[in-house]
Amino acid sequence: MSKRKKKQELTAGELLTVAWGLACLMSTGATQALGVPEVASYWVAALLFTAGVVLFVWYRVASGRRPLLRRRSTSRGSAALSLAEVDAMSGREFEHLVAGLCRRDGCSRVRVSGGAGDLGADVVGLLPDGRRFVVQCKRFAVTSKVGSPDMQRFLGTGRHVHGAQVLIFVTSSLFTTPARNLGVAQSVVLIDRDRLGAWLSGRSALSFVGAGRR
């Protein structure tokens, strides 16, 4: 939405508020003309004005949220999100984002299982070919990298505890060289910041699974 459009929308809202206020004042005279006591007529005007303010605030909030809701409901799912928006997410929000991207790409039975005691399984589900996958999500700052200990913990539970046939490690940051080498050696699908950006832009995660893991 352009700045000009926002300005016009705000001006229209201000005019609507003024018009509502004038209507409330007029209602005072109207109720008094009908024989309603003066105090009661003021209460009617106050209630009408309060209702107008509440409706106006609701409209502003709703109109402010609408673009985000519309963007996230597009046919490409969360494709319109940027890496900067991902950086502002909490870890839990990041897990739900990854789950949404998996669903977008045709995966089924996708659910977020991350939390205390998840043993490295933040998102689980089935690939379109029926294989069970487990995703470890790390919403790290760009300056923090996923290290070998993180990869080792994931490897220790992904297949043996969760029964995954495909392991996927997704981070908003990067992998250290030891972590990357270990993941590649153990056939983990690695999605770092660069691949995450491509995933958000519409590339299917299945291309990462099928085109090699480096």
C-alpha positions in Angstrom: 0.0 0.0 0.0 1.4 3.4 -1.0 1.9 6.3 1.4 -0.6 8.3 -0.6 -3.2 5.5 -0.2 -2.5 5.3 3.6 -2.9 9.0 3.9 -6.2 9.0 2.0 -7.5 6.1 4.2 -6.6 8.0 7.4 -8.2 11.2 6.2 -11.4 9.2 5.3 -11.3 7.7 8.8 -11.0 11.1 10.4 -13.9 12.4 8.4 -16.0 9.4 9.4 -15.1 10.0 13.1 -16.1 13.7 12.8 -19.3 12.8 11.1 -20.2 10.2 13.7 -19.5 12.8 16.5 -21.8 15.3 14.8 -24.4 12.7 14.5 -24.1 11.9 18.2 -24.5 15.6 19.1 -27.6 15.8 16.8 -29.0 12.8 18.5 -28.9 14.7 21.8 -31.2 17.3 20.4 -33.4 14.7 18.8 -33.8 12.7 22.0 -34.6 15.9 24.0 -37.2 16.9 21.4 -38.8 13.5 21.9 -39.2 14.3 25.6 -36.2 12.3 26.8 -34.6 13.8 30.0 -31.5 15.9 29.3 -29.2 13.6 31.3 -30.5 10.5 29.5 -30.0 12.1 26.1 -26.4 12.8 26.9 -25.9 9.2 27.9 -27.4 8.1 24.6 -24.9 10.4 22.7 -22.0 9.1 24.8 -22.9 5.5 24.1 -23.2 6.2 20.4 -19.9 8.0 20.3 -18.2 5.2 22.2 -19.6 2.6 19.8 -18.3 4.7 16.9 -14.8 4.9 18.4 -14.7 1.1 19.0 -15.8 0.4 15.4 -13.2 2.8 14.0 -10.4 1.2 16.0 -11.5 -2.2 15.0 -11.5 -1.1 11.3 -8.0 0.3 11.6 -6.7 -2.9 13.2 -8.4 -5.1 10.7 -7.3 -3.1 7.7 -3.7 -3.2 9.1 -3.8 -7.0 9.4 -5.5 -7.7 6.1 -2.5 -7.5 3.8 -0.5 -10.0 6.0 -3.5 -12.4 6.1 -4.0 -12.1 2.3 -0.3 -12.6 1.7 -0.2 -15.8 3.8 -3.3 -17.2 2.1 -1.9 -17.1 -1.4 -1.6 -20.2 -3.5 2.1 -20.2 -2.7 1.5 -20.4 1.1 4.2 -18.5 2.9 6.2 -17.7 -0.2 5.8 -14.0 0.1 7.6 -13.9 3.5 11.1 -12.5 3.5 14.2 -13.6 5.4 14.0 -10.4 7.4 10.5 -11.3 8.6 11.8 -14.8 9.5 14.6 -13.2 11.6 11.9 -11.4 13.6 10.0 -14.6 14.4 10.2 -16.6 17.6 11.4 -20.2 17.5 7.8 -21.5 17.7 6.7 -19.2 14.9 9.6 -20.5 12.8 8.5 -24.1 13.3 4.9 -23.3 12.2 6.3 -21.5 9.1 8.3 -24.6 8.2 5.3 -26.8 8.7 3.3 -24.5 6.4 5.9 -24.7 3.7 5.9 -28.5 3.9 2.1 -28.6 3.5 2.4 -26.2 0.6 4.8 -28.6 -1.1 2.3 -31.5 -0.9 3.4 -33.2 2.3 0.7 -34.8 4.5 0.0 -35.4 8.2 2.3 -32.5 8.9 2.3 -31.3 12.5 4.5 -29.2 14.8 5.7 -31.3 17.7 8.5 -29.0 18.9 8.7 -28.1 22.6 10.1 -29.5 25.8 11.0 -33.1 25.3 10.6 -33.1 21.6 14.0 -34.9 21.2 14.9 -33.1 18.0 11.5 -33.5 16.2 10.1 -30.0 15.6 8.0 -30.9 12.6 7.0 -34.3 11.4 5.0 -35.6 8.5 4.9 -37.7 5.3 6.5 -36.7 2.0 4.3 -37.0 -1.1 5.9 -40.4 -1.8 4.9 -41.7 1.7 8.3 -41.5 3.4 8.2 -40.2 7.0 10.3 -37.1 7.6 11.4 -35.3 10.7 12.6 -31.6 10.7 14.8 -30.0 13.2 14.3 -26.2 13.1 16.8 -23.6 14.4 15.8 -20.0 14.1 19.2 -18.5 14.8 20.5 -15.0 14.4 22.6 -14.6 11.2 25.8 -14.3 13.4 25.1 -17.7 15.1 25.8 -21.0 13.2 24.4 -24.4 13.8 27.3 -26.4 15.2 28.3 -30.1 15.2 26.7 -30.8 18.7 23.3 -29.7 17.3 23.7 -32.0 14.4 24.8 -34.9 16.6 21.8 -34.5 18.8 19.5 -34.6 15.8 21.2 -37.6 14.4 20.9 -39.4 17.7 17.1 -39.3 17.7 15.9 -38.6 14.2 15.9 -42.1 12.9 16.1 -44.3 15.9 13.6 -42.5 18.2 11.3 -41.0 15.7 11.5 -43.5 12.9 12.3 -41.0 10.2 13.3 -42.1 6.7 14.3 -38.6 5.8 16.0 -36.1 8.1 15.8 -32.4 7.3 17.6 -29.7 9.2 16.4 -26.2 8.6 18.1 -23.0 9.9 17.7 -19.3 9.3 21.4 -19.1 9.7 24.3 -21.2 8.4 26.0 -24.5 9.3 29.6 -24.7 10.6 31.8 -26.8 8.3 31.9 -29.7 10.8 28.1 -29.7 11.2 27.7 -29.6 7.4 30.2 -32.4 6.8 28.5 -34.6 9.5 25.0 -33.9 8.1 26.1 -34.7 4.5 27.8 -37.9 5.6 24.6 -39.0 7.4 22.3 -38.1 4.4 20.6 -35.2 6.2 18.8 -32.7 4.0 20.4 -29.4 4.9 18.5 -26.2 4.4 20.5 -23.2 5.4 19.7 -19.5 5.0 20.3 -19.4 1.2 18.1 -22.5 0.6 15.5 -21.1 3.0 15.3 -18.0 1.0 14.7 -20.1 -2.2 12.1 -22.2 -0.3 10.3 -19.0 0.8 10.4 -17.8 -2.8 8.5 -20.8 -4.1 11.1 -23.5 -4.7 9.9 -26.9 -3.4 11.7 -28.5 -0.5 11.4 -31.8 -2.5 14.0 -30.4 -4.9 16.5 -30.3 -2.0 15.6 -33.9 -1.1 15.9 -35.2 -4.6 18.8 -33.1 -5.9 21.4 -34.0 -3.3 22.0 -32.7 0.1 25.0 -30.4 -0.3 
